[in-house]
Amino acid sequence: MALGHKLILASGSPRRVDLLAQAGIDPARLMPMDIDETPKKSEHPRSLARRLSTAKAQAALAEIKGDPAHVDSYILAADTVVAVGRRILPKTEMVDEASSALHLLSGRSHRVFTGVCLITPDRTLRQRVVDTKVRFKRLSGLDIESYLASGQWRGKAGGYGIQGIAGSFVVKLVGSYTNVVGLPLYETLALLTGEGFDVHYRWTEG
């Protein structure tokens, strides 16, 4: 087991940091990668999640290349995509984007895909894409107006964060809850463990 190896998280997402902390993992470094996240023409949501997570991991690897402090580091990256059918919803930065997304999601099912990419110290690349099905209740005008006023939609794929107020919108969820938050813990820890990263060494610290 790689007790002395570091983990670099190619993200600045507080949600992903919190999820890793929940599993007893404290990244040695956060490296949010600024890449073009525009979907390609006719790109499937699953393919987009896989491509972007891989691009982020590879960008982080390129940035630390040649740095002896990180030569034995694992690099973990993730990207979450929300889709209705093949329609990919944006990471909402403007209130009108969030409003459109919430009206679209109201009373219907959608899918959340998170691509997880791990690059090991020997530069092996491992990937998973996790798919969760979520159904929202029918949202009233007041639901949407009040949620928009909360600001919790900002920067979120599909215009919502399930760990906040929007959790009350969910009628049914099939699959991984942590996947919808932004990092599927079971699959992520399975990737790390499978590649020799010791995910347990801090568990005894309480």
C-alpha positions as CSV (number, residue, x, y, z in Angstrom):
1,M,0.0,0.0,0.0
2,A,1.2,3.5,-0.9
3,L,1.2,4.9,2.6
4,G,3.7,7.7,1.8
5,H,2.2,8.7,-1.5
6,K,0.4,12.0,-1.9
7,L,-3.0,12.6,-3.6
8,I,-3.5,15.6,-5.8
9,L,-7.1,16.6,-6.5
10,A,-7.4,18.3,-9.9
11,S,-10.3,20.3,-8.6
12,G,-11.1,23.2,-6.3
13,S,-14.6,22.0,-5.5
14,P,-15.4,22.2,-1.8
15,R,-17.9,19.4,-2.3
16,R,-15.3,17.0,-3.6
17,V,-12.9,18.0,-0.8
18,D,-15.6,17.3,1.8
19,L,-16.5,13.9,0.2
20,L,-12.9,12.8,0.3
21,A,-12.6,14.1,3.9
22,Q,-15.7,12.0,4.7
23,A,-13.7,9.0,3.5
24,G,-10.7,10.0,5.6
25,I,-8.6,11.4,2.7
26,D,-6.9,14.7,2.8
27,P,-5.5,15.8,-0.6
28,A,-2.0,17.2,-0.4
29,R,-2.8,19.7,-3.1
30,L,-5.8,21.2,-4.9
31,M,-5.2,22.0,-8.5
32,P,-8.4,23.3,-10.3
33,M,-7.8,23.0,-14.0
34,D,-9.1,25.6,-16.3
35,I,-10.1,23.7,-19.4
36,D,-12.7,24.2,-22.2
37,E,-15.7,22.3,-21.0
38,T,-17.8,22.9,-24.1
39,P,-19.5,19.7,-25.3
40,K,-18.6,18.5,-28.8
41,K,-21.3,18.3,-31.4
42,S,-23.6,15.3,-30.6
43,E,-21.4,14.3,-27.7
44,H,-23.1,11.9,-25.3
45,P,-23.2,13.1,-21.7
46,R,-21.3,10.0,-20.5
47,S,-18.6,10.6,-23.1
48,L,-18.3,14.3,-22.0
49,A,-17.9,13.4,-18.3
50,R,-15.2,10.8,-19.3
51,R,-13.4,13.2,-21.6
52,L,-13.4,16.2,-19.2
53,S,-12.3,14.2,-16.2
54,T,-9.4,12.8,-18.2
55,A,-8.4,16.2,-19.6
56,K,-8.3,17.7,-16.1
57,A,-6.1,14.8,-14.8
58,Q,-3.8,15.1,-17.7
59,A,-3.6,18.9,-17.4
60,A,-2.6,18.5,-13.7
61,L,0.0,15.9,-14.6
62,A,1.5,18.3,-17.2
63,E,1.7,21.1,-14.6
64,I,3.6,19.0,-12.0
65,K,5.8,17.3,-14.5
66,G,9.4,17.6,-13.5
67,D,8.6,18.7,-9.9
68,P,10.4,16.2,-7.6
69,A,7.9,17.1,-4.8
70,H,5.1,15.4,-6.7
71,V,6.9,12.6,-8.6
72,D,5.2,9.9,-6.5
73,S,1.8,11.5,-6.4
74,Y,-1.6,10.2,-7.4
75,I,-3.7,12.6,-9.4
76,L,-7.5,12.4,-9.1
77,A,-9.9,14.4,-11.3
78,A,-13.7,14.3,-11.7
79,D,-16.3,16.0,-13.8
80,T,-20.1,15.9,-13.3
81,V,-22.6,16.2,-16.1
82,V,-26.4,16.5,-15.8
83,A,-28.5,15.6,-18.7
84,V,-32.1,15.1,-19.7
85,G,-32.0,12.5,-22.4
86,R,-29.0,13.5,-24.5
87,R,-29.5,17.2,-23.7
88,I,-26.6,18.4,-21.5
89,L,-27.4,21.1,-19.0
90,P,-24.8,23.7,-18.3
91,K,-22.9,24.5,-15.1
92,T,-25.1,27.5,-14.4
93,E,-23.4,30.9,-13.8
94,M,-26.3,33.1,-14.8
95,V,-29.7,33.2,-13.1
96,D,-31.6,32.7,-16.4
97,E,-29.5,29.5,-17.1
98,A,-30.5,28.2,-13.7
99,S,-34.1,29.1,-14.2
100,S,-34.3,27.3,-17.5
101,A,-32.6,24.2,-16.0
102,L,-35.0,24.0,-13.1
103,H,-38.1,24.4,-15.3
104,L,-36.7,21.6,-17.5
105,L,-36.0,19.3,-14.5
106,S,-39.4,20.0,-12.8
107,G,-41.5,16.8,-12.5
108,R,-39.2,14.6,-14.6
109,S,-36.3,12.3,-14.4
110,H,-32.7,13.2,-15.4
111,R,-29.3,11.5,-15.2
112,V,-26.1,12.6,-13.5
113,F,-22.9,11.3,-14.9
114,T,-19.6,11.7,-13.1
115,G,-16.4,10.8,-14.8
116,V,-13.5,9.9,-12.4
117,C,-10.0,9.7,-13.7
118,L,-7.0,8.5,-11.6
119,I,-3.4,8.8,-12.8
120,T,-1.0,6.7,-10.6
121,P,2.6,7.4,-9.7
122,D,3.8,5.1,-12.6
123,R,1.4,7.2,-14.8
124,T,-1.1,4.5,-15.4
125,L,-4.5,6.0,-16.2
126,R,-7.7,4.5,-14.8
127,Q,-11.3,5.7,-15.4
128,R,-14.8,5.2,-14.3
129,V,-18.1,6.9,-15.3
130,V,-20.9,6.6,-12.7
131,D,-24.5,7.1,-13.7
132,T,-27.3,8.1,-11.2
133,K,-31.0,8.6,-12.1
134,V,-32.8,11.4,-10.2
135,R,-36.4,12.4,-10.4
136,F,-37.6,15.8,-9.2
137,K,-41.0,16.7,-7.9
138,R,-43.1,19.2,-9.9
139,L,-41.6,22.5,-8.9
140,S,-43.9,25.4,-8.2
141,G,-43.1,28.9,-9.3
142,L,-42.4,29.7,-5.7
143,D,-40.1,26.8,-5.4
144,I,-38.0,28.0,-8.4
145,E,-38.1,31.7,-7.4
146,S,-37.0,31.0,-3.9
147,Y,-34.3,28.6,-4.9
148,L,-32.9,31.1,-7.4
149,A,-32.9,33.7,-4.6
150,S,-30.8,31.3,-2.4
151,G,-27.9,31.4,-4.8
152,Q,-27.3,27.7,-4.3
153,W,-27.5,27.0,-8.0
154,R,-24.4,29.0,-8.9
155,G,-21.7,27.0,-10.6
156,K,-23.7,23.8,-10.3
157,A,-24.2,21.3,-13.1
158,G,-27.9,21.4,-14.0
159,G,-28.5,24.4,-11.8
160,Y,-28.8,22.6,-8.4
161,G,-26.8,21.1,-5.6
162,I,-28.5,18.0,-4.1
163,Q,-26.7,18.5,-0.7
164,G,-28.5,21.8,-0.2
165,I,-32.1,23.0,-0.4
166,A,-32.6,21.1,-3.7
167,G,-32.4,17.8,-1.9
168,S,-36.0,18.5,-1.0
169,F,-36.9,18.4,-4.7
170,V,-35.8,14.8,-5.1
171,V,-38.7,12.3,-5.3
172,K,-36.5,9.3,-6.2
173,L,-32.8,8.5,-6.7
174,V,-31.5,5.4,-8.2
175,G,-27.7,4.9,-7.8
176,S,-25.0,6.8,-6.0
177,Y,-26.0,9.8,-3.9
178,T,-22.4,11.0,-3.6
179,N,-22.2,10.8,-7.4
180,V,-24.8,13.5,-7.6
181,V,-22.9,15.6,-5.1
182,G,-19.9,15.5,-7.3
183,L,-17.7,12.4,-6.5
184,P,-18.9,8.8,-6.3
185,L,-17.1,7.7,-3.2
186,Y,-17.5,3.9,-3.6
187,E,-16.1,3.9,-7.1
188,T,-13.4,6.5,-6.3
189,L,-12.1,4.5,-3.3
190,A,-12.2,1.3,-5.4
191,L,-10.0,3.0,-8.0
192,L,-7.5,4.2,-5.4
193,T,-7.4,0.9,-3.5
194,G,-7.0,-1.0,-6.7
195,E,-3.9,1.1,-7.6
196,G,-2.3,0.7,-4.2
197,F,-3.3,3.9,-2.5
198,D,-3.9,3.3,1.3
199,V,-7.3,4.7,1.9
200,H,-7.5,3.4,5.5
201,Y,-4.4,4.8,7.2
202,R,-6.1,7.8,8.7
203,W,-9.3,6.0,9.8
204,T,-7.9,5.1,13.2
205,E,-7.4,8.8,14.0
206,G,-11.1,9.2,14.6
